[in-house]
Amino acid sequence: MPGNRWLADEYIKERLEMALSFKKRINLRDFKILFMIPVEDARILDLAKECGFKVSRENRGIVIELKCRD
């Protein structure tokens, strides 16, 4: 993880886009483990929203999914 906050944010955004190629939905915990991201959950969710993801909380887990673009 880059030490600079801006670089860290860009790194996370890139990983969010990569996660889409694996599945349509990804659990936040799995996302952090898969990409070894030591950042607080709220920051990742803020970045996901900023990137156009739909962020929802279901079944005691947080799911990041791409918004439908009609």
FENGIGI-V826084 format. One record per backbone hydrogen bond with DSSP energy under -1.0 kcal/mol. NH is the residue of the N-H (numbers start at 1). CO is the residue of the C=O. If there is no record, write none. Layout:
# FENGIGI-V826084
nh:NH co:CO
nh:NH co:CO
This chain:
# FENGIGI-V826084
nh:8 co:4
nh:9 co:5
nh:10 co:6
nh:11 co:7
nh:12 co:8
nh:13 co:9
nh:14 co:10
nh:15 co:11
nh:16 co:12
nh:17 co:13
nh:18 co:14
nh:19 co:15
nh:20 co:16
nh:21 co:18
nh:22 co:19
nh:23 co:19
nh:26 co:64
nh:28 co:62
nh:31 co:27
nh:32 co:28
nh:33 co:29
nh:34 co:30
nh:35 co:31
nh:37 co:32
nh:39 co:37
nh:44 co:40
nh:45 co:41
nh:46 co:42
nh:47 co:43
nh:48 co:44
nh:49 co:45
nh:50 co:46
nh:51 co:47
nh:52 co:49
nh:53 co:48
nh:54 co:65
nh:56 co:63
nh:58 co:61
nh:61 co:58
nh:63 co:56
nh:64 co:26
nh:65 co:54
nh:67 co:52
